[in-house]
Amino acid sequence: MMKNTLARFALAASLLAVPACADRSAPQIVAVPAMELDRPGNMTVTGTAVLEISPDCADLTMTIVGEGARPGQATTAVQKQQQELVEALKKIGVEGPDLKLSHLRLDPVYAQTSLGIQTQRITGYRTEVTVTATTKRFELVGPIMEAGANAGASSMSSQFRRSDLPALKKQVREMALKAAKEKAAQTAKTLGIELGRIVTVAEMPNGSMWGSAYFPQVANEAIARPSGGVLGGALQSLTLDVTIGFQLSTKA
């Protein structure tokens, strides 16, 4: 009796399973909540702006060294050289805010043994003064360095920059935003959709000029050769990508 009951139960279960298997090939209908249907879609566009810039300003840094038995003597010696340098630069046309004292340092000089080992005995003092001369006339770079050498500068270096770089960055940002806006409008018109409100804005700067005020030294060295070119470095790209996310309108 029990075996017959189990057999009938198994047969009934298999019959009930057949329609379920047969329905797997039929289209599946998934219910979506109304709130999901009302949620607007999104569209993201990126606008890119590139502005080629060249340096319009040069900073020349010169270090002058003075030595003496006492701190005052070392300071007096370096001040004399500094004054000679300032007077020479004024004759060239570099003065006022274009001439800055950017560094002053005084260090003791220690005696050394015959083997070159430093001792604790002070034999004198060494003073360093760093002067930075700024000019927008690149033809003065050579004469400025010549004046530094005549004043006894122990080291000299030059860097080139763009004095209005912040304003140029604003210009590039406006160009990138405009490019992204125009791209979004064109895409929406072509696809026959309507843009909603802006939900995200992000920018991605490219190149070294966004993070540094000075032009790459490699470019400066390459242009400084007698082979030709413009002193101050080659053109550099000020590049910015701006990505804007729009909601799409839910209007039909």
N, C-alpha and C positions, 0 to 999 in steps of 0.2 A: 504493500500500500504506500509506504514511504517512498519507494523508488519511483512509482508512477507519478506521485505528486511532484517530486523533484524534476522529472522529465518534462511534465507539463509546464512547470515554472520556467525551465530553461528554454523551451520552445517559444513560450510567450515573450520572454526577454529578447530572443533573437529576432522575432517578428517586429517587435517594437524598434529594434536597432536598425532595421533595413531602411525605413524612410529617412532616418537621420543620416545614414551613409549616402543615400541617393541625393539628399539635399545639398551636399557639399559642392556639387558642380554648379548649383544655382547661384545667381548674384547675391552677395551679402549686403544687407542694409544695416548701416550703423547709425544709431541715433546720436545727433550732436546737440548739445545744449544750446538754447537760444542765445545765451551770453557769448558763446564761442563764435556764432555766426555774426554777431554785431561787432566783434573785435576787429579794428582796422589793421590792414597790412602795413608793412614798412618798405621803404626804398632808401638805399644808401648810395651817395655819389661822392666822387673825389675830384677836387679841382687842383690843378698844379700850376704854379707860377714860377718862372725863372727870370732872373734879372742879372745880366752880366755887368760886373762892376770892376773898376780899377782903383788903385790907391790914389789919394790926393794929398797925402801927408806922410812925412818921414820923421821918425824919432831917432836921433843919434845919441847914444850913451857913451860918455868918456869918463874914465877913472884916472884920477891924479893921485900920486903917492908922495908923501913927504916924510922924512925921517929926522930924528934929533935925539940928543941925549936925554932931554926932558920932554914931557908932554907938550909944554908950551912951545918949545923949539920946533917940534914936529908939526904942530898946528900952524905956527907962523910960516914954516917952509911951504906947506901945502896951500895955505891961503895966498901966498905970493904967486904960486903957479896958477891957482884958480883965477886970480885977478888978471893975470896975463891972458888966460884963455878967454875970460869974459870980454876984455878989451878987444881982442882979436875977432871975436864973434860979432861984436857990435859994429866993427868996421865992415864986416861982410853983410850985415843987415839982419842979424839975429839978436834980439834983445826983448826986454819986457816979459810978457807972459810966455813967450816962446823959449825962454831960458830958465831952467829949474834946477835947484840943488836938491837932488833926490836921495842922497845917501851921505852920511858922515860917520866915520869909524876910527877909533883909536885903539891900538893893540900894543902891548909890550913886546919887545924883541928879546928873546932869551939867548944866552951864550950856549955854544955847542962845544963838545969835546973834539979831540982830533979824529975820533971815530964817527963824528956826525951825530952824537947823542945829545939831545937837548937837556940842558941843566935848568935849575931854578933861578939862576942869576940873571937879572935884567941888565942888559947892556944899552938899551935905548928904547925908543918908541916909534911906532909907525902909524901914520895917519892917512886915511883914504877918503877922498871926496869924489862923489859921482855927480856929474853934471849932464843933464839931458837937454839937448838943443832940438827944437822942433821947427820944421820948415815945410812949406808947401811948394817951394821952388826947388825941384829936384836937381837943378844945375848947381845948387849950393852944397850938395852932399860932399863932393870932393873937397872944396875949400874949407868946409867945416872940419872934416877929418884932418886936413893939413894943419889947421889951427890947433887941433888937439895934439897932434904929434909935436908941433913946435913948443907947446906948453908942457911937454913931458908926460903926456897921458900914457899909462902903462897898458891900458886895454881900451878898445873901441868896438862898438857894434851898432848896427842899424836895423830898424824895423819899419815896415811900411803899413799904413792903415788908411781907413776911410773915415774922415772926420764926421760925416753925416750918416753913419751906419744905422743908428736907431730909426731915423726917418725913412731910410731905404727899406728896412725891415717892415715898417708899417705899410709902405707902398706895395711890397710883395704880398703881404697878407691880404690887402684889399683886392689885389689881382687874383689871388687864389680863391677867395670867397666869391668873387664875381664869376670866375670860371665854373665853380661848383654849382652856383645858382643857375647859370645858363644851361649847364648840362642837365640839371634836374628838370628845368622847364621844357627842354627839347625832348627828353625821354618821356615825360608825362604827356606831351602833346602827341608824340608819335604813337604811343600805346593807348591813347584815348582815356587816360585816367586823370584824376584830380588830386593835387597834392594837398595834404593837411598841414598841421603845424610841425615845426622843427623840434625833434626830440633829442638829438645828440649833435655835438660839434667837437671835432678833434683835429689837431694839427700835428704834422710830422715834418720837422725841418731836415734838410739834407745838405751835406757838404760841411766843410770846416768853418765857413764864415759865420754861421749862426752861433757858434760857441767860442769864437775868438775874435778879438778886435783887430788882430794883425794878420796880414797876408802870409801864406806859407813861405818859410825861408827857402825852400827848395826852388820855388818860382823866382824869388828874388835873386838867388845865386845864378840861376840860369840866364836871367836877363842882364845881370851885371857884367857878363862877359863882353869883351870888345867886339864880338861877332855881330852885335846889333841888337835892336829891340828897345823897348821903353824902360828906363830905369824905374824900379819900384815894383816889379813883378808883373806877371801875365794877368789877363782878365780872370776873375774868379766868379763862379756861379753862386748866386744867392737864391736858393731853391726852397720852396715850401709846398707841402701837400696839405690840403684842408679837406676833411671828410665830414659830410653833413648827412644826418639821418632824418628822413621825413616820414610822418605818418601819412598813409593814403586815405583819402576821404571815403566815408562809408555811403555817400550819396550815390544813388543809382544813376 
